[in-house]
Amino acid sequence: MGFLDQMKQLKELQEKMEETKKRLDTIEVVAENEYARVAVSGNKKVKRVEILKQDDKALLEQKILIATNEALEKADGVMQSEMMGAMPKIPGLT
């Protein structure tokens, strides 16, 4: 494989990665508990926080943090899956 072929493959990979990033913006993952619901994009941007119960401020704040971190972990899994799908099959790496 020549240099120009490698450059062409790199350009194609960059285009696939950009498409994947755009697709991740449209994916929404949600985590919730009895106090809060948090939605994030596949690119790990918080899109929405909903308060479901608010009788204990300190507990509510803790539950929001927990739900946010859980949603971000889910988004990370989605992102990894999408990125792996965009990567070319390289012998020895898969």
ZIZI-V197892 format. One record per residue. N is the residue number from 0. PHI is phi in whole degrees, 0 to 359 (NA if undefined). NEAR is the number of other ideal C-beta (glycine too) atoms within 12 Angstrom. D_CENTER is the distance of its C-alpha to the mean C-alpha in Angstrom with 2 decimals. Layout:
# ZIZI-V197892
{{N,PHI,NEAR,D_CENTER} {N,PHI,NEAR,D_CENTER}}
This chain:
# ZIZI-V197892
{{0,NA,9,33.93} {1,275,8,34.95} {2,301,9,33.31} {3,295,10,32.87} {4,295,11,31.17} {5,295,13,28.72} {6,295,13,28.06} {7,296,15,27.53} {8,296,19,25.00} {9,298,16,23.15} {10,298,14,23.17} {11,297,17,21.89} {12,296,20,19.02} {13,299,17,18.15} {14,296,16,18.38} {15,297,21,16.13} {16,295,22,13.40} {17,296,16,13.94} {18,299,18,13.88} {19,296,26,10.55} {20,300,22,9.11} {21,295,17,11.15} {22,295,22,10.09} {23,297,29,6.33} {24,296,21,8.19} {25,269,17,10.06} {26,273,26,7.84} {27,238,24,8.28} {28,244,33,8.00} {29,231,26,11.08} {30,230,29,12.94} {31,212,25,16.59} {32,221,24,19.87} {33,292,18,23.38} {34,253,27,22.97} {35,210,30,19.63} {36,233,27,16.73} {37,235,34,13.46} {38,244,26,10.93} {39,229,33,7.66} {40,281,28,5.86} {41,297,30,2.86} {42,268,24,3.96} {43,64,27,4.67} {44,253,22,7.96} {45,292,25,10.27} {46,258,23,11.89} {47,202,21,14.54} {48,232,23,16.50} {49,243,23,19.38} {50,270,22,22.32} {51,259,17,23.82} {52,207,17,26.61} {53,222,16,28.14} {54,279,12,31.29} {55,221,13,30.39} {56,302,13,28.76} {57,296,12,28.02} {58,293,18,26.56} {59,301,22,24.47} {60,300,17,23.01} {61,296,17,22.26} {62,293,29,20.66} {63,296,30,18.40} {64,300,21,17.27} {65,298,22,16.80} {66,295,32,14.81} {67,297,32,12.54} {68,296,21,12.00} {69,295,24,11.55} {70,296,35,8.89} {71,295,27,6.96} {72,296,19,7.92} {73,297,26,6.90} {74,297,31,3.18} {75,298,21,4.36} {76,297,21,6.50} {77,296,28,5.08} {78,298,28,4.12} {79,299,18,7.52} {80,297,19,9.10} {81,295,27,8.70} {82,293,23,9.91} {83,297,18,12.63} {84,292,18,13.73} {85,275,23,14.29} {86,284,19,16.30} {87,289,20,20.00} {88,283,12,21.82} {89,253,10,23.56} {90,304,6,26.41} {91,92,5,26.22} {92,255,8,22.44} {93,246,9,21.55}}
